[in-house]
Amino acid sequence: MKKCLALLLTLLMLLSAASVFAEAEVPAEEVELTFFCGNGDVKFNEVVENLIAGFEKEYPMIKITNVTPTSSSFSEGLKSLDAVGEFPDLMEARDVPMWARAGKIAEVDPELIALVNNAPDYNGKYFCVPAKADAPLGFFYNKAYFTEKGFEEPKNYQEFLDLCEAIKADGKMAPLVVGAADIWHVGFTWMQWYINYVTKVDPDFVKHLYTGERKWTEDFVAEGFRKYADIYLKGYVEEGFMSTSDSQIASFLVTGKAAMFFSGAHMVANIQDADPSFEFGWFPLYNEDGKLNMWGGPSLNGWMYSADCAADDDKLLAARLWIRYCMREDNYSYYLTTMSFLPVNDIQVDFGEIVNKMIATQKAAETNEPGWNSKWGDNEIPSAFRNFSYKIAQEWATGSKTIEQGLQEMQAEWDVETQNFNPVTGVGVTE
């Protein structure tokens, strides 16, 4: 009997201690966090708003105010807020090395890093909690139309060109739709042609630009981007692409205006939202030799908080709670399955046929690499160079600039930007 009473007393003490611990794990007073994330994808915006609503319901003493601008790129929007002294407390993690060097973001707690497997570090320090690994880029297509016409998924680059030509000749719809009104959308196609024809030749191409061993004007670079421009110049892309936004491309597919578009796994949900009954397939872009070089895998993307946030005990606690909330199994499963993002821990998720095919394709690829603007170390590009390049790509697509002119301008811009930033020599890279 005494043993039972002792056991009961011990249990009550443990429950009491757990209750005190739980109460201590929330801010003592009301706290507001300003929040910033990418705003390009409609479905992602919806997911974020749902997570915020659920978080605020669970933690009513914490208010999260989304300060993401409705336009501008992620980097430019964050720079604008920083310029007026309104750098946010909590952010979707992008451009981590740049903000870490600027001292604007804090190292995250080890207990948060422990929520994921094999988190990538920056110079031995952890500035973000990764929230996803990326599935590969590829072509979403109108499955019923392909079946009707007897079209098959291409297994090398020439077959892809033949497919585009056949769809164009059929005249029923454009072979491709591109949302080039959003400059960041240009990055999807840019990325794949860059991987296929530039880093396939030299995996450390950017590093060798810094050392002077490579130039943007080299023949193999020009050849790759000439192939890129030809997709547009041969009339394979719906002609209004410069006024078509990323948010419109799913509707172009489901309404029969275009047979295909090239993007990431997040578009699965966008297509399903546009028409739940629409049948669509997916295939990757092969090289001429029928091999796959793909974008994807883990990167320095996820959640991060500012140095100012970390200096405020209540804000820091609220930021930690947000990250733990997002990585909790129920919320993390919702985040992953809705956006078709791949997990960075051991959670088991059933993605469905299309995303499972992407995962299997990625595993079978000859190479996988992060996006060219997501690399760090010797292959990190100057922050402003990405959009400069995408603007050149828009001009190639419209025929207003030749490949040679564009690459010469890119090299000139590279020479200017790298006067103040060169991770190989250490210029502009302070820790």
Secondary structure, DSSP 8 states (H G I E B T S, - for coil): -HHHHHHHHHHHHHHHHHHHHHHHTS-SS-EEEEEE---S-HHHHHHHHHHHHHHHHH-TTEEEEE---SSS-HHHHHHHHHHTT---SEEEE-SHHHHHHTT-B----HHHHTTSSS---BTTB---EE--EE---EEEEEHHHHHHHT----SSHHHHHHHHHHHHHH-SSEEE---TTSGGGHHHHHHHHHIIIIITT-TTHHHHHHHTS--TT-HHHHHHHHHHHHHHHTT-B-TTGGG--GGGHHHHHHTTSEEEEEE-TTHHHHHHHH-TT--EEEE----TTS--EEE-EE-S-EEEEBHHHHTSHHHHHHHHHHHHHHHSHHHHHHHHHHHT-B-SSS------HHHHHHHHHHHH-SEEE--TTS--GGG---TTHHHHHHHHHHHHHHTSS-HHHHHHHHHHHHHHHTTS-BTTTTBT---
